[in-house]
């Protein structure tokens, strides 16, 4: 197979702050609901953490998985398995030789619950009480390892780590696996389970989290003049990718096509995006060039837009720089306003949103933008969904991560 091989999306799976599956998550997103809620735990009081809320998972894994699975998996792997099972079922449980099936599931941080619980256990009760499964649970490739074991994926099991771009890069790598002829089908996505007091305290110390404790559901407000940081979220998004030829041969339903993957690095700063947006521009242009999509064909962008003061506008200017005046006709959505920021899971969930936007011909809304930043140079979809045109259309999903990682995916209608 050459790099021109068409790669299509035939299955979708998710567990998120908005719902325990794709259907409920997408319905909540179209309705403009927020997944942010106050902590049930007393972390803020116990540890003097200034943030008192997060976008926690809507359906707990213990309500879905069996007890033995819960005991041997970190929450990051639990979320991934839940999403992967849904995606595989949604794809019609493809019959495929294990040596032609790949898995790419990423996490930005990995099994931090297992790591920190293990340390607490060692300090409090000694080495004999540390669980023998601790290392297989905490390793960042644990989610993809469990996915590959579950489905017998032998073409390769990969866990790319690029912070908040991890989920999108995993999908891009899955596309590359199929184009390179390594696999016919790839289960790809991202997962994260970091709503734990230590990472929340660390993010708060870096002044990147919103402190809107009196209004958690209104806290994530991309492009609003009063935005003050992101809302941390958790969950997973997984897609089933197939070569178009393989999907057609089995009569699979096709949601959309991943037509282009663009990757770049800023080489600038460990946390801050490069101010000119050059790396973001290069990623988007590379994805468009690979897809053969021209700027006038792009009707929708799902922005990375985390709700940080600086980052939102750098991305907006980058999108305008890539699309030029054609950006005037693009429906811009910032869905982290509803889901919070799923870190390594964000790019995968937002790819699912982008696929569904094209499939259902409606762009999801951005909520909480009561006072749009006057420097926003794009047409933001606010509060209610917006209809997208008929015919062959395209969209861009952007994901950017600490360390200067930039990923752009071009999605086209089926």
C-alpha distance (Angstrom), angle and dihedral (degrees) to the residues before:
residue distance angle dihedral
X1 . . .
X2 3.79 . .
X3 3.78 129.9 .
X4 3.81 87.5 -96.1
X5 3.82 91.4 69.5
X6 3.80 109.2 127.2
X7 3.81 112.3 -119.7
X8 3.78 116.8 -160.4
X9 3.80 135.7 -171.4
X10 3.81 113.3 -122.5
X11 3.82 103.1 162.0
X12 3.81 137.0 38.3
X13 3.80 130.7 -167.1
X14 3.79 135.0 170.0
X15 3.76 147.3 156.7
X16 3.79 112.9 -163.2
X17 3.79 147.1 152.1
X18 3.83 87.0 -86.2
X19 3.80 99.6 50.1
X20 3.77 148.7 -19.4
X21 3.81 94.1 -108.1
X22 3.80 141.7 19.7
X23 3.81 96.5 -91.5
X24 3.80 95.4 54.2
X25 3.80 93.0 39.5
X26 3.81 93.3 51.8
X27 3.81 92.7 44.8
X28 3.81 90.2 52.3
X29 3.80 91.3 47.4
X30 3.80 92.5 51.2
X31 3.81 88.3 48.5
X32 3.81 90.4 53.7
X33 3.80 95.8 -119.1
X34 3.81 124.3 162.3
X35 3.80 123.8 -133.4
X36 3.82 93.8 -160.0
X37 3.80 117.3 115.6
X38 3.84 138.7 159.6
X39 3.81 118.3 -87.5
X40 3.78 114.0 -92.6
X41 3.81 87.7 -151.8
X42 3.82 124.6 73.3
X43 3.82 92.7 -119.8
X44 3.79 95.2 130.4
X45 3.80 93.1 55.1
X46 3.81 96.6 37.5
X47 3.80 97.0 48.3
X48 3.82 102.0 22.1
X49 3.81 91.1 -117.4
X50 3.82 109.1 169.7
X51 3.83 93.2 -146.4
X52 3.80 116.4 77.1
X53 3.81 103.7 179.7
X54 3.81 145.8 44.4
X55 3.80 141.4 175.2
X56 3.79 96.6 -95.1
X57 3.79 124.9 -171.2
X58 3.83 112.2 -80.7
X59 3.83 98.2 -144.8
X60 3.79 115.4 38.1
X61 3.84 117.9 -131.0
X62 3.80 91.1 -125.0
X63 3.81 87.2 66.1
X64 3.81 90.9 56.1
X65 3.80 111.1 28.0
X66 3.80 132.4 61.8
X67 3.81 119.1 -105.0
X68 3.86 95.4 -109.6
X69 3.83 89.5 54.3
X70 3.78 91.4 50.7
X71 3.81 91.5 51.1
X72 3.81 96.3 51.6
X73 3.82 99.9 40.5
X74 3.79 133.0 68.5
X75 3.82 111.3 -130.1
X76 3.82 89.1 -103.4
X77 3.81 89.7 62.2
X78 3.80 92.0 41.6
X79 3.80 91.0 57.3
X80 3.81 91.1 46.4
X81 3.81 93.5 51.6
X82 3.81 92.0 48.6
X83 3.81 91.5 51.2
X84 3.81 94.1 42.3
X85 3.80 93.1 51.8
X86 3.79 90.6 51.9
X87 3.82 92.6 46.9
X88 3.81 92.3 48.8
X89 3.80 92.4 49.0
X90 3.81 90.8 45.2
X91 3.81 89.1 53.7
X92 3.80 89.5 55.9
X93 3.82 95.5 -104.1
X94 3.83 95.0 -79.5
X95 3.77 118.1 -133.6
X96 3.79 104.2 -128.7
X97 3.80 135.7 151.3
X98 3.80 108.4 -104.1
X99 3.80 90.2 -126.3
X100 3.83 88.2 60.0
X101 3.82 93.5 48.1
X102 3.80 121.4 87.3
X103 3.78 135.1 -174.8
X104 3.80 128.5 -152.7
X105 3.80 114.5 173.9
X106 3.78 119.4 158.5
X107 3.78 138.6 -168.1
X108 3.77 126.6 -166.9
X109 3.81 95.2 -145.9
X110 3.81 107.6 10.0
X111 3.80 128.8 -152.8
X112 3.77 99.3 -7.3
X113 3.82 94.4 150.8
X114 3.80 89.7 57.1
X115 3.81 92.4 44.6
X116 3.79 95.4 51.1
X117 3.82 95.4 39.1
X118 3.81 88.7 51.3
X119 3.78 91.5 51.8
X120 3.80 91.4 48.9
X121 3.81 90.3 49.9
X122 3.81 92.2 49.9
X123 3.79 93.3 49.8
X124 3.78 95.6 44.5
X125 3.82 103.2 36.6
X126 3.81 108.0 14.0
X127 3.79 137.2 -113.4
X128 3.82 95.8 -60.0
X129 3.81 90.5 67.1
X130 3.81 96.5 53.7
X131 3.80 108.1 110.6
X132 3.83 117.2 -112.0
X133 3.83 90.0 -134.6
X134 3.81 92.7 57.0
X135 3.81 97.4 105.5
X136 3.84 96.4 45.4
X137 3.80 87.2 49.5
X138 3.80 98.9 47.9
X139 3.81 100.4 41.9
X140 3.83 113.1 107.9
X141 3.81 91.3 -126.9
X142 3.81 92.1 55.8
X143 3.84 94.5 99.5
X144 3.80 93.7 52.1
X145 3.79 91.3 42.1
X146 3.80 90.7 57.1
X147 3.81 91.4 44.9
X148 3.80 91.7 50.9
X149 3.82 90.9 48.0
X150 3.79 92.6 48.4
X151 3.79 95.6 51.9
X152 3.80 100.6 27.6
X153 3.80 93.8 -116.3
X154 3.82 104.5 178.0
X155 3.81 102.6 159.9
X156 3.81 88.7 83.1
X157 3.79 139.9 -50.0
X158 3.81 113.7 -142.8
X159 3.80 136.5 177.9
X160 3.79 111.7 -166.6
X161 3.79 112.9 -166.6
X162 3.79 116.6 -154.8
X163 3.81 102.4 141.4
X164 3.81 111.9 -118.4
X165 3.82 91.7 -1.8
X166 3.83 92.4 58.5
X167 3.82 98.8 100.2
X168 3.79 94.4 48.5
X169 3.80 92.4 44.5
X170 3.82 89.2 51.6
X171 3.80 89.7 56.8
X172 3.80 90.3 46.7
X173 3.79 90.4 51.8
X174 3.79 90.0 49.2
X175 3.80 88.7 55.1
X176 3.79 89.6 50.4
X177 3.83 91.5 50.4
X178 3.79 90.5 56.9
X179 3.79 94.1 43.4
X180 3.79 91.0 49.8
X181 3.80 90.2 54.1
X182 3.81 94.6 -115.1
X183 3.81 93.9 119.9
X184 3.79 142.9 9.7
X185 3.81 94.4 -153.3
X186 3.83 129.8 27.6
X187 3.80 129.7 -172.6
X188 3.81 103.9 -147.5
X189 3.78 139.5 171.8
X190 3.77 148.3 92.5
X191 3.78 140.4 -87.9
X192 3.79 138.8 -171.1
X193 3.81 137.4 -178.6
X194 3.80 107.9 175.9
X195 3.80 103.8 131.6
X196 3.79 91.4 124.1
X197 3.82 125.7 122.7
X198 3.81 95.9 -110.0
X199 3.85 99.8 57.2
X200 3.79 90.0 38.4
X201 3.80 90.1 53.6
X202 3.81 89.4 47.3
X203 3.81 94.1 50.3
X204 3.80 89.3 46.0
X205 3.81 89.9 51.9
X206 3.80 89.1 54.8
X207 3.82 88.7 53.1
X208 3.78 93.9 -126.1
X209 3.84 98.1 118.5
X210 3.79 125.1 85.3
X211 3.80 114.2 -110.7
X212 3.81 95.2 -159.0
X213 3.82 91.8 128.6
X214 3.80 93.1 157.3
X215 3.81 91.7 59.5
X216 3.84 112.8 28.5
X217 3.81 94.3 166.8
X218 3.79 90.7 53.3
X219 3.80 95.4 43.8
X220 3.81 101.2 91.6
X221 3.81 102.4 68.6
X222 3.82 112.4 157.0
X223 3.81 114.3 -161.7
X224 3.81 93.4 5.8
X225 3.80 114.4 129.8
X226 3.81 89.0 -127.1
X227 3.82 96.8 53.2
X228 3.78 111.5 134.4
X229 3.81 106.1 176.9
X230 3.78 143.1 -50.6
X231 3.79 131.6 -60.4
X232 3.80 112.2 -126.1
X233 3.80 114.1 -124.7
X234 3.79 138.9 -179.9
X235 3.78 139.3 -150.0
X236 3.78 141.4 80.6
X237 3.78 141.9 -92.1
X238 3.82 123.5 -162.0
X239 3.81 132.4 178.9
X240 3.78 132.7 -169.0
X241 3.80 110.5 -131.2
X242 3.80 123.2 -164.5
X243 3.75 138.5 173.6
X244 3.79 106.7 -101.4
X245 3.79 88.4 -121.9
X246 3.82 92.7 55.9
X247 3.80 92.5 45.6
X248 3.81 92.3 49.2
X249 3.80 92.7 48.2
X250 3.79 91.4 58.8
X251 3.81 95.1 38.4
X252 3.80 94.0 -116.3
X253 3.79 123.0 176.3
X254 3.81 109.0 -112.4
X255 3.81 120.1 -148.7
X256 3.80 98.4 -174.7
X257 3.78 143.9 -44.2
X258 3.82 127.7 -96.8
X259 3.77 94.0 -139.6
X260 3.80 103.1 170.8
X261 3.80 140.6 19.8
X262 3.80 122.0 -162.6
X263 3.80 123.9 -172.4
X264 3.79 131.5 -179.8
X265 3.79 142.3 149.2
X266 3.78 128.3 -135.2
X267 3.80 97.3 -145.1
X268 3.80 85.6 -157.1
X269 3.83 118.5 98.3
X270 3.80 138.8 -8.1
X271 3.83 94.5 -120.4
X272 3.81 110.5 4.4
X273 3.82 122.7 79.3
X274 3.79 116.4 -121.1
X275 3.85 103.3 -92.3
X276 3.81 97.7 -128.8
X277 3.81 92.1 51.1
X278 3.82 90.7 -129.7
X279 3.81 93.9 145.5
X280 3.80 92.4 48.9
X281 3.80 90.6 49.1
X282 3.80 91.7 50.5
X283 3.81 91.8 50.5
X284 3.81 93.4 50.5
X285 3.80 93.2 44.9
X286 3.80 91.2 49.3
X287 3.81 91.3 51.0
X288 3.80 92.1 48.8
X289 3.80 92.3 46.8
X290 3.80 92.2 50.6
X291 3.80 91.9 47.5
X292 3.80 96.1 47.1
X293 3.81 87.9 -130.4
X294 3.80 117.2 143.6
X295 3.79 124.6 -145.5
X296 3.86 95.3 -104.6
X297 3.82 89.8 58.3
X298 3.82 92.7 59.8
X299 3.80 108.4 95.2
X300 3.80 101.2 161.9
X301 3.80 140.0 33.7
X302 3.80 125.2 -168.6
X303 3.78 99.3 -154.7
X304 3.80 127.1 -147.2
X305 3.84 85.3 -132.4
X306 3.79 103.2 153.1
X307 3.83 96.4 178.8
X308 3.80 96.3 -105.0
X309 3.78 118.2 144.8
X310 3.82 97.1 -120.8
X311 3.81 105.0 25.3
X312 3.80 99.7 58.1
X313 3.79 95.8 60.0
X314 3.81 95.0 42.4
X315 3.80 88.5 58.3
X316 3.81 93.0 44.8
X317 3.81 90.8 53.6
X318 3.81 89.8 46.4
X319 3.81 92.1 53.8
X320 3.81 89.9 48.5
X321 3.81 89.7 48.5
X322 3.81 91.8 53.8
X323 3.80 99.4 41.9
X324 3.80 99.2 32.4
X325 3.81 115.2 -169.0
X326 3.81 89.3 -12.8
X327 3.82 85.8 74.4
X328 3.81 86.8 76.1
X329 3.82 88.3 74.4
X330 3.81 96.9 46.3
X331 3.81 121.8 106.9
X332 3.81 105.2 -137.7
X333 3.82 118.4 -155.5
X334 3.81 128.0 -174.3
X335 3.79 103.8 -168.4
X336 3.82 95.8 176.2
X337 3.81 83.5 81.2
X338 3.82 84.4 76.4
X339 3.80 106.8 25.9
X340 3.77 99.6 36.0
X341 3.80 116.9 -135.2
X342 3.81 112.4 -49.8
X343 3.83 91.1 -169.8
X344 3.83 105.2 -154.6
X345 3.80 90.3 13.2
X346 3.80 95.8 49.6
X347 3.80 100.1 83.7
X348 3.79 92.2 49.1
X349 3.80 94.8 48.9
X350 3.80 90.7 45.8
X351 3.81 90.2 50.4
X352 3.81 87.0 56.1
X353 3.81 89.1 50.2
X354 3.81 90.3 49.6
X355 3.80 91.7 49.3
X356 3.82 91.6 48.9
X357 3.81 91.7 46.4
X358 3.80 90.2 58.6
X359 3.81 93.7 38.4
X360 3.81 93.5 51.7
X361 3.81 95.5 30.8
X362 3.78 95.5 -125.5
X363 3.79 131.3 108.0
X364 3.82 114.8 -139.0
X365 3.80 118.8 -119.3
X366 3.77 132.0 -106.8
X367 3.79 111.7 -132.5
X368 3.81 134.0 -157.9
X369 3.81 95.3 35.6
X370 3.80 100.0 129.7
X371 3.80 94.5 148.4
X372 3.83 111.9 29.7
X373 3.79 116.1 -148.5
X374 3.82 107.2 -102.6
X375 3.82 88.2 -136.7
X376 3.82 92.1 62.3
X377 3.81 103.1 114.2
X378 3.82 97.0 -171.7
X379 3.81 139.2 76.3
X380 3.81 106.0 -101.2
X381 3.81 120.2 -156.6
X382 3.80 102.1 -131.8
X383 3.81 130.3 -164.2
X384 3.83 99.4 -30.2
X385 3.84 132.2 49.2
X386 3.78 120.2 -96.4
X387 3.79 126.4 -139.9
X388 3.80 116.0 -114.7
X389 3.83 123.2 -147.0
X390 3.79 125.0 -91.6
X391 3.80 122.7 -116.2
X392 3.78 127.5 46.3
X393 3.79 108.4 -18.3
X394 3.79 137.6 166.4
X395 3.78 138.8 -151.7
X396 3.80 137.8 -168.8
X397 3.80 125.7 -135.9
X398 3.82 114.1 -161.9
X399 3.80 126.0 -159.8
X400 3.79 124.8 175.8
X401 3.79 129.0 -179.4
X402 3.80 143.7 -164.3
X403 3.77 108.3 -85.4
X404 3.80 92.1 46.7
X405 3.82 98.3 -79.1
X406 3.81 114.5 160.8
X407 3.81 125.2 -171.6
X408 3.80 126.9 176.2
X409 3.79 123.1 -178.5
X410 3.80 122.4 -166.3
X411 3.79 112.2 -149.7
X412 3.80 122.1 -168.7
X413 3.80 130.7 -167.3
X414 3.78 117.2 -94.3
